[in-house]
Amino acid sequence: MNVQASLINLGRIEPLACQNLIDGERVANGAAKERRNPSDTGEVVSVATFASLDDVAEAVAAAREAFPKWARLLPQARADLLDTVGSLIVSRREEIATLLSREEGKTLPEARAEVTKAGQLFKFYAGEALRLSGRHVRSLREGIDIDVVREPVGVAALITPWNFPIVIPAWKLAPALAYGNCAVLKPSELTSGCAQLLSEIMVEAGLPNGVFQMVMGGGEVGAALVSNPEVDLVSFTGSSVTGSKIAASMNGRNAQLQLELGGKNPLIVMADANLEGALDAAIKGAFYSTGQRCTASSRIIVDAAIHDRFAETLLERVKGLRVGHALDPQSNIGPLVSEQQRERVLQSLDNAKAETSGEAWGGSPLEGATPGHFVQPALFIGTSSADFVNRHEIFGPVASLIRADSLDHAIEIANDTPYGLSAGIYTASHAAIGEFRRRSTAGMLMINLQTVGTDYHVPFGGNGESGFGVREMGPEVVQFFTRSRTIYVAG
Ligand code: NAD
């Protein structure tokens, strides 16, 4: 295990001032909150003025006011604006990615990939704005035709987490606006700087006032936003606990809800698998991005015939992972996002160690060359499905190995969780792949691939406690961001 000591001079930046955006105006009435670099807590990355409850109400009112005009705008005009947003994001990739690494703690290559995808998403939904169509149906009655058209819903509240602070706002905003809704984004309080850059780009692209608003802050601001009766759509990504609170608070409201929540994703490795590929998938899927991904491969289920050999090699690789400053090119893994998150992960690892039927390696706090929230990766070997480590989403650099006696047994273990986001298998057998495809209960299946890493032009989302409502991304999300109208025409 190497903590990065070979730190190059990474410098520190001037903090970015982040302000709410309401009806085209920057609004900063409240107290300012500092956000420090999780790789180097001596650096203040951004200073954000959180929204008041009045600010939230004004943002929703401005979106409501802007909605009729935006909804009626010709699709080409909406497409051009979204395409410009995409181009501006890509043209500022290096600046956004560097801030993302400083603010969230993922490594620069991961941050760059995220920013690129955010730009591509806006361009994809620019095209989708043009492709929105309905269908023509013959009536069951003589002399009548029917058109089923799709139309925008109204005001969308978009609540996003810190772990993908550019791409998750992008994958909610781009379709919301493309299909003619106005939006209020409430980004995570830990990544206001990334949201600030995105909001600057939305303004620079020339979006009309009120079409896009941003209110910054934590749970209180989010709760005020989702409970505003003028909000028609709520799209939330975050923890299952917050998702349940939002669902409960919306009970009885006439608003549509989309929840993307946590995961406890299995990666099955069969004896006939490409073991090099499987090891790489296990390392990158479980530990990269410091394990802070909803699709992380936190449960690795290995065929008994190769289990011990696989465990030994995987442990060697885990020991070789380099943890350090997110901007240091030598780092494989950055810090956890905050001290609170580090405390939470360390507490979960203590619980997991106390309640495991196997053996644990790693998982201690680490001192870096800079003061940051570093944690040594952890690997649990010889665990059982009932262990704490296999039942809780720890959201840190941790994986467990579970031995499976057969393919049947492996699939049974893979499905043994209330979550159902992503599930993977490594095998050379078509029959095993077929069996896995038919029986896995997850929303996304990865065959000879990591459980992480998805495309934006197809649906993303999970079953069980991993999600609720229409899946995000792909053209299918039109079902969430529009509603149908049926028109009967006689004569
Ligand atoms: P979180 O639930 O703590 O916060 C998410 C967002 O909700 C933040 O913007 C937060 O300020 C806001 N919020 C908190 N309380 C609220 C309330 N009562 N009402 C309205 N908004 C409220 O989650 P997090 O710690 O930011 O993110 C980590 C979690 O997100 C993990 O569980 C992870 O699995 C999940 N996640 C899921 C996906 C997915 O697509 N399935 C993707 C990324 C992250």
Residues whose N, C-alpha, C, O or C-beta is under 5 A from the ligand:
A	BS01	NAD	I159 T160 P161 W162 K186 P187 S188 E189 G217 G218 G219 G222 A223 T237 G238 S239 S240 T242 K245 E260 L261 G262 G263 C294 S466
